[in-house]
């Protein structure tokens, strides 16, 4: 059942005039120009002349390959911003452009939906009926009716479309800072912000409307820092980089109320410096957590793998030894940038972890040997890559698999 407001909007929607000639003319002038193929020949959409080597032989218009399409027609959304009965109205039309060989293109259009906003930002949608399970499947002739939104993704929210620059807006919107600039946002999105959120109004009025595209959820936690920037006349060129810098600074315990940190002279350098500081802080925290794991499993690891600690395999300039502690496993994973420690390989009873190095002591690969089956499961270099020594390392370990298995059996017999 429709509410009183919806009934009012529906009644007002019937009084809106059709698209004017000037409005349609703007859509025609700014519609996409393209070429199309007809009987293996390429034609211009604007005059119907034949196109050769990217240029129309009649009107002289140049075309790139990106402007070529299969069909002789295209459809696009066209928006008109107006007011009616104290409401801000966004009218949306679908304009169809049809090109013809040897002639000028023809245009047809119909209105598909309208967004009505009152002065408090509350919305009512009046639209055609859509075919089920379609997004743009408007049924022409179904009649405009009040519709309800279902879910966060709605056909009544359009992203990039042609908008007529001649606009009529509510006095409230103009009072709240709207100056016919949308800052990369959808008109409906910006109108809602300005009618419902004082923070968005403040950003627009202080010349920081370009930051709105970052989202109010990301910006509002830094309202204090933004006020400091405004008082100091600091211009934020890269909003995303500035937000990241403020967030990392807070995590590091830096006082962002100080203009020195809220208004850095070199934003990129400040970002990189605080990022390095934060990484060191996080590394210390990780080490503290990892140290607890190391001490917890160290005794069990030595008990299970201690019999193999004397093992050493060498050949072809490669030296392979056993990782003798959980701390060694941790250092190996840290140096090689792989998950030998993070994935808890040191807890696997039947996995023997070895490190392969060159004669200078530089790490080459980390080897996992299966004590059940007596073979290499995997051998990985830095960032899980395979080095040029991979085949030699695997061959050396498997040639000495018998020696490893004897050490296992001797321990069990003892």
Secondary structure as the mmCIF struct_conf table of DSSP 4:
data_model
#
loop_
_struct_conf.conf_type_id
_struct_conf.id
_struct_conf.beg_label_comp_id
_struct_conf.beg_label_asym_id
_struct_conf.beg_label_seq_id
_struct_conf.end_label_comp_id
_struct_conf.end_label_asym_id
_struct_conf.end_label_seq_id
HELX_RH_AL_P HELX_RH_AL_P1 UNK A 4 UNK A 13
TURN_TY1_P TURN_TY1_P1 UNK A 14 UNK A 15
HELX_LH_PP_P HELX_LH_PP_P1 UNK A 16 UNK A 20
HELX_RH_AL_P HELX_RH_AL_P2 UNK A 21 UNK A 29
TURN_TY1_P TURN_TY1_P2 UNK A 30 UNK A 30
BEND BEND1 UNK A 31 UNK A 31
HELX_LH_PP_P HELX_LH_PP_P2 UNK A 32 UNK A 33
STRN STRN1 UNK A 35 UNK A 38
TURN_TY1_P TURN_TY1_P3 UNK A 39 UNK A 40
STRN STRN2 UNK A 41 UNK A 44
TURN_TY1_P TURN_TY1_P4 UNK A 45 UNK A 47
STRN STRN3 UNK A 50 UNK A 50
STRN STRN4 UNK A 51 UNK A 52
TURN_TY1_P TURN_TY1_P5 UNK A 53 UNK A 54
STRN STRN5 UNK A 55 UNK A 56
TURN_TY1_P TURN_TY1_P6 UNK A 57 UNK A 59
STRN STRN6 UNK A 62 UNK A 62
HELX_RH_3T_P HELX_RH_3T_P1 UNK A 65 UNK A 67
STRN STRN7 UNK A 68 UNK A 69
BEND BEND2 UNK A 70 UNK A 72
STRN STRN8 UNK A 73 UNK A 84
TURN_TY1_P TURN_TY1_P7 UNK A 85 UNK A 86
STRN STRN9 UNK A 87 UNK A 98
TURN_TY1_P TURN_TY1_P8 UNK A 101 UNK A 102
BEND BEND3 UNK A 103 UNK A 103
STRN STRN10 UNK A 106 UNK A 117
TURN_TY1_P TURN_TY1_P9 UNK A 119 UNK A 120
STRN STRN11 UNK A 123 UNK A 127
STRN STRN12 UNK A 130 UNK A 130
TURN_TY1_P TURN_TY1_P10 UNK A 132 UNK A 133
BEND BEND4 UNK A 135 UNK A 136
STRN STRN13 UNK A 138 UNK A 138
TURN_TY1_P TURN_TY1_P11 UNK A 140 UNK A 141
BEND BEND5 UNK A 142 UNK A 142
STRN STRN14 UNK A 145 UNK A 147
BEND BEND6 UNK A 151 UNK A 153
TURN_TY1_P TURN_TY1_P12 UNK A 155 UNK A 156
BEND BEND7 UNK A 160 UNK A 160
STRN STRN15 UNK A 162 UNK A 163
BEND BEND8 UNK A 165 UNK A 165
HELX_RH_AL_P HELX_RH_AL_P3 UNK A 171 UNK A 175
TURN_TY1_P TURN_TY1_P13 UNK A 176 UNK A 177
BEND BEND9 UNK A 180 UNK A 180
TURN_TY1_P TURN_TY1_P14 UNK A 183 UNK A 184
BEND BEND10 UNK A 185 UNK A 185
HELX_RH_AL_P HELX_RH_AL_P4 UNK A 187 UNK A 196
HELX_RH_AL_P HELX_RH_AL_P5 UNK A 198 UNK A 205
TURN_TY1_P TURN_TY1_P15 UNK A 206 UNK A 207
HELX_RH_3T_P HELX_RH_3T_P2 UNK A 209 UNK A 214
HELX_RH_AL_P HELX_RH_AL_P6 UNK A 216 UNK A 220
TURN_TY1_P TURN_TY1_P16 UNK A 221 UNK A 222
HELX_RH_AL_P HELX_RH_AL_P7 UNK A 223 UNK A 231
TURN_TY1_P TURN_TY1_P17 UNK A 232 UNK A 233
BEND BEND11 UNK A 237 UNK A 237
HELX_RH_AL_P HELX_RH_AL_P8 UNK A 239 UNK A 251
TURN_TY1_P TURN_TY1_P18 UNK A 252 UNK A 253
TURN_TY1_P TURN_TY1_P19 UNK A 256 UNK A 257
BEND BEND12 UNK A 258 UNK A 258
HELX_RH_AL_P HELX_RH_AL_P9 UNK A 259 UNK A 262
TURN_TY1_P TURN_TY1_P20 UNK A 263 UNK A 263
BEND BEND13 UNK A 265 UNK A 266
HELX_RH_AL_P HELX_RH_AL_P10 UNK A 267 UNK A 305
HELX_RH_3T_P HELX_RH_3T_P3 UNK A 306 UNK A 308
TURN_TY1_P TURN_TY1_P21 UNK A 309 UNK A 310
STRN STRN16 UNK A 312 UNK A 315
TURN_TY1_P TURN_TY1_P22 UNK A 316 UNK A 317
STRN STRN17 UNK A 318 UNK A 322
BEND BEND14 UNK A 325 UNK A 325
HELX_RH_AL_P HELX_RH_AL_P11 UNK A 326 UNK A 336
TURN_TY1_P TURN_TY1_P23 UNK A 337 UNK A 337
BEND BEND15 UNK A 338 UNK A 339
TURN_TY1_P TURN_TY1_P24 UNK A 340 UNK A 344
HELX_RH_3T_P HELX_RH_3T_P4 UNK A 345 UNK A 347
TURN_TY1_P TURN_TY1_P25 UNK A 349 UNK A 350
STRN STRN18 UNK A 351 UNK A 358
TURN_TY1_P TURN_TY1_P26 UNK A 359 UNK A 360
STRN STRN19 UNK A 363 UNK A 370
TURN_TY1_P TURN_TY1_P27 UNK A 371 UNK A 374
STRN STRN20 UNK A 375 UNK A 380
HELX_RH_3T_P HELX_RH_3T_P5 UNK A 382 UNK A 384
TURN_TY1_P TURN_TY1_P28 UNK A 388 UNK A 389
HELX_RH_AL_P HELX_RH_AL_P12 UNK A 390 UNK A 399
TURN_TY1_P TURN_TY1_P29 UNK A 400 UNK A 400
HELX_RH_AL_P HELX_RH_AL_P13 UNK A 401 UNK A 413
#
